[in-house]
Amino acid sequence: RLHRVPLVPKVLIVGSGGREHALAQALKRSPQQPELIAAPGNPGIAQIARCVPVPITDVDALTDLAVSEAVDLVVIGPEAPLVAGLADRLAEVKIAAFGPSGAAAQLEGSKAFAKEVMAAAGVPTADWQEVESVDAGLQAISSYPAVLKFDGLAAGKGVVIAQDEQQAREALSEMLEARRFGDGVVVVEEFMEGEELSLFALCDGERAVPLVPAQDYKRIFDGDEGPNTGGMGAYSPVPNAPDSDELCAQVHQPVVDLLRERGTPFRGLLYAGLMLTSEGAKVVEFNVRFGDPETQVVLPRLKSDLLAALTATTRPGGLAGIELDFDDRCGVTVVLASRGYPETSSSGDEISGLDDLPSSIEVTHAGTAQTDDGTIVTAGGRVLNVTALGDTAADAREAVYAAIDPIRFDGRQYRTDIALRAVKQPT
């Protein structure tokens, strides 16, 4: 009698950061036991996946890799290859990709496009104007502080909160005249006040299915002091957050509906950065991929099969009937950054203490490298993400900071107040 051997899914993860390491770890937990490949990956990802040194910007080489490896699914981590049309190229060669088309990815690739979509879909957001000159930008500001956003991709650095006219003039001049981020317009927004919230939703072109909300910390120092960063930590769940299903119906679903009607259906991960204002939740920005470091705290709480959910977004029938189950425990992620971050970063500093951590602690590599003798060293601004789960936010905080203590490298810096809000204001 012949027994059919189940095929092991082969998954290619595109990216090299903490987000991609968190995705790899969550996919590794799938009962389908997939074979994982990463391009280009990092030393942490290399412990659970085969890494291939293909840059995330080389759409042709990534497509060729997916074809040569006959992968079943490509999970695209960063925004740049999405905006560059990697998902479109993979569709041409009939390889399933988790991530939107280049046209749908303009939700992140262009701030002005995202604002126009929100207006057309009736999604609440800040009042805004699109400007092409410094003078027009200054005239568009009715009060300070004001938010100035470069229209295109700027690696998280194209947003300035101007406190007065001088700051506004300098920022507008840098974006529009010095062209720091290249050619493009600027979106001038009213400043919104409130608590920030991140909510991811899986989308199949018709439906949006929310994950659990998280809150991240953008500033480098405790107490939200100092310059903005890519994110210094996050926690989930968020006390007193609005219902995820209701938020998704108000924010994500109208965008999915509109883009489908326009012939550019959104498939992949739609990430809404929200401000909980006195007038209700409003969208600060959309991203078209998993966020960093929120992914590192949300995915360890996911009990469902991530691979099955991501694959469903690419297939007929999509997410119909898919429900995501999450651990009730609290998660806290703390980012360990290198000396000088965010202005500069130190590289080549040896990292010690990674081998003796409890199995309950999840560490993801964000900016590391491996020397010829196997030593792990720093290779970026944000170096490592450390995540713990606990019955309460206080328990998770205690566990994550205890785990951080033995992890050492020269210039190590991190915030000590991640999730304190959740401890002081429990659900």
N, C-alpha and C positions, 0 to 999 in steps of 0.2 A: 504494500500500500504506500502510495506517495503522500508525503506530508508537505504542504506548501509552507515554505519558510517566509515569515513576514519580512518585507523589505524595510530596511532601516532608512528613515528619511535623512537626506543630506541637506544641511542648511549652511548657507554662506552669510556671514555677518559682515557688513561693510562698516568700518570705523576702527578707532584705536583708543577710545577714551573710557572713562568710568561708566558712562551710559552703556556702551557696547559690552563691557565686561559684565555689567548687571544683567543685560539681555542674555548673554551667553550662559551665565549661571542659572537664570530662570529657565532657559531652553533646555539646559542640561538636566533639570529636574523633571522634564516631561516624561511620562510613562512610555512614550514612543522611543525613548533613548536615541535621539538623533546623533548622527555624525556631524560635528561642527567644524567649519572652516572659517577663518577670519582674515580679512584683508583691510589694512595690514596687521591689525591686532596689536597686542602689547604683551609684555612678559607675564602679566597676570592671566590674560586670556589664553596664552600659550600653554598654561597648565591644564586646560580643559578642551582646547581646540587646536587644530593645525593652522598655523599662521603663514600667510603668503604675502610677500612684500610688494603689494600693489597699492599705489596711492589712491586715496578716496576721490581725487579729482580726475583720474584717468578712466573715463566712462568706457572707452573702447576696451581697455585692458581688463576692467572688471567684468564686462560682458563676456569677453573671451574666456575669462577664468570660470565664470558660471557655466558656460557651454562645455568647456573641456572637462569640468568636474561633474557635469550632468546633475547639477544640484536641483532639489525639489522646490526650494524656496530661498530667495535672497531677502534678508532683513537689512534694510538700509538705515543706518543710524543717524548720520549727520545730515544737515540741511543742504550743504553745497552740492553733493551728487544728485539730490532730489530735484533741486532747481535746475541743475544741468541736464536733467532728462534721463537719468539712469533707468528709472522704472519704465519709461517709454522704450528705451533700447532693449531692455529685457523682454518686454511684451513682443517686440518684433521677432525675437528668437524663441518665443513661446516658453519663457521661463517665468514662473510666478514670482512676483515681488511684493513684499510688504512695504508700501510707501506710495505716495501719490504721484501722478504724472507731473511733468514739468509745468503744465498749464495750471493744475490745481495747486501745485507747490508755490505759486505766486502769492498765496495767502501769507507765506513767510518771506518770499523773495521780494515783495513790494508792499510797503506799509500803506501806500495810497490805494493799491488794489484791494487790500484787506479792508480798509475803511469803506471803500465803495461797495464791497460785498456786504459788509455789515449793515450799511444804510439800506441797501436793496432788500436784504433779508429781514430787516426789522430787529436786528440784534443790538442791545443797548451798549453804547460805548461813549467815550468822551467826545465833545464837540471838537471839530478839526477843520483845518484848511491846508491845502497843498500850495506850496510857494516855490518860486524858482530864483528869487533874488533876496539879498539881505534886507533891503528896504521893505519888500513885500512881507517878509517874515516878521519884521518888527511891527509893521502895521497890523498884522494878523493877531498879535498878542494883545488881549484886552486887560489882562491882569497877571501879576507874578505871584508865585512861581509859575512858569510855563514849561511845557514839555516839547522838546524839539527832537524829531526822529528822522534820520537819514532814510530815504525810501528803500534802498537796497540792502543786501546782506553786508553786515559790518562786524561779524564775529562777536556780537554782543556789545560792541563799543560805540554804536551809532545813535545812542540816546543820551540827551543832556537835559537835566532839569535846571533851567535857568532861573536864578533867584532875582535877577534884576536885568535892566536893559544892557548893561555892559557885558554880562555873561552871555546874554542872548546874542548880542552882536558878534562876540568872539566865536561862539559855536556855529552860528549861521555862516560866518565868513570861512571858518575851517571846512565846513561841509560843502558850501556852494562855490566859493572862490578858490580856496586852496585845494579843493577836491580830494580831501584826505581819504575818502572811501571810493573815489572814482566819480564818474558822471552820475548825476541823479538829482531829484528834487528833494525837498524837505517837507515833512508833515508837521504842522504846528498844532498842538493839542492843548486843551484846557487841563490843568492839573487836577487829579482826583485824589481824594483823601479817603482812607479806610484801611482795613486789613486786606492783604493780598492772599490769593488762593490760586493754586494750580489744579486744573482738572483735565485729565487725559480722557479721550474717548476713542475706541476702535471704530472704524468706519468701513463700510463695504460698498459705498457709492449710493446706498439708499438709507441705511440705518446708522445710528450712532449709539454705541453702547459704552456707558461711562465706567471708568475705573474708580478708585477711591481718591478723594482730594488729598493734597499735601500743601504744606507751606514751606517756602524756602527763604534763605537769608542771603541777600545780595551783598551787603556791605562787608568789608574786610574785618572790622573790629567789633568787639562786644558792644551791645547797646545801639546797634545800627549806626556806628560811627565809621568815618573814613570813606574811601572811594568805592564805587560799585565793582563787583567781581562777577565771574560767571556763576557764582553761588558757593557759599561756604558751609552749607548744611541744610537739612530739611527734616520735617517730621510729618507723620501721618498716623491716625486721623487728626483732623483739625477741630478743636472744640467749637461748638455752635455754628459749624459750617452749614449752609443750606443743603437740602436734600440733593444728592448727586443726580438722581433721575430727573428732578425738576430743573436743575441747572442745565443738564444736557439737552432737555427739551427746549429750553429757552435760548441756549447759546450755540450748541453744536448742530442740532438737528436742522434748524433753519438754513444754516450754511450748506450742509450736505444736500438739502432739498434744492436750494438755489443752483448750486454747481451742477447737480444732475440735470436740472431743467436747461441749463446753458450748454449741455453737451460735454462738460468736463468733470465727470463724476469724481468725488473724493474717496479714495480708498487708502487706508493706512491709519496713521495716528494723528488725530487733531487735538492739539494741546492748547487749551484756553488759559491764558494768564488773566486772572480776574481781580477786580477791586470791589470789595464789599462796601459800597458807599451807603450813605444815609438814604439814598434813593433806590437801593437795591444793587444787585451784582451788575457790574459793567465790565466789558472786555478791555483789558489794557493792550493785549496783542494776541495774535494767533501764531503758533508754531506748527510745523507740519511733520513733527517727529517727536519721539520721546524727549523729555526735558532732562537736564542735568543740573543738580543732583537729585531731583525728585524721583527719577526712575529707580535710583539706588535705594530709596526707602519704600516705594510703592510695590515693586515687584517681589521683595521678600515676603510681603503680606499676601501675595496672590497664591491661592490654593488650587485654582483651576489649571488646566494644561495650557500654558502660554502658546506652545507650538500649534495646538489645535485651533486656538482663537485667532492667531495671526494668519494661519493658512485659510481659515474660513473667509477672511476678508477678500481673498483672491478668487473664490470659487462661486459658481452659480448657487443661489440660495443664501449665500453670504452668512451673516450673523444671525439669521432667523433661528430662534430657539436657543441661542447661546446666552448663558447667564454666567457671570464671573463671580466666583466665590472668594472671599477674602478672610484672612485671619483677623479675629477681633482684637488681637494684641496691638499695642502701639509700637511704631518703628521710629527710630532716630538715626539719622546719618550725619556724621561730622566729617568735614573735608580737612585734610592736612595739606597745607600749602608750603611752597618753598620760600626762602628768604627773598624779600623784595617784591613779592606778588602783591597787588596786580600790576604795578608799574614795570617790574622786570621779573625775571625768575632765575634761580640758581640751578645749575645742572651738574651732574656728576657726583653729587654727595651720596655716600653710601647709606643705605637704609638697613637698620637692624631691627630685630624683634618681631618679624613677620611669621616666624616658624612656630611660635609657642602660644598662639592665640586659641581661645576656646572654640570648639566647632560651631557654637551658637553665634559667633561673630562672623559677619560677612564683610570681607575686605575687597574692594574693587580698585584696580590700578587705573589712574587717570593720566599721570605723566611720569612714567618710569621707563627705564631702559635696563638691559642686562649686559654686563661686561663679558669679555671672553672667558673669564674664570667663573662665571655664573653669579656674580654679585649683582644685586638689584640696586640701582642708583636712581636719583632724581633726574627727570628729563622734561620738566614743565612747571608751570605755575601751580596748578592744582595737582598734587602728587598722588594722594590716596584718598579713598572714601571708606569710612568705617561705619558699619551699620549694626545695630542691635535691636531686638524685639523684647518687649516686656509687658507684663500685665497692665501696667500703668505707664504714663509718660515718664514719671519719676524713676520707675524701675529700668526703663529702656535707657534713660539718660545715665543712670548710675553704671549700667553695664557697658555702654559705649565709651564713656570716659575712662573707665577702668581698663578697657582694652587698648585705648590710645596710649596710655602711659608708657608701656614698654617699647612702643614703636618710635624709633629715634632716627633723626638725620639732622645734619647741621642746618640751622636756620628754620627749623620746623615751626610753623605758626598755625594756629587754629582758634576758633571762637569757643568760649566756654559757656555760652548762654543759649546754645541750640535747644529748642523745645521748652525753654523755661516758661514761655507763654502758656503752653499746654499744661504744665505742672501747676501754674498759678490759676488757670481757668479750665479745670477738668470738664470733660463732657458730662 
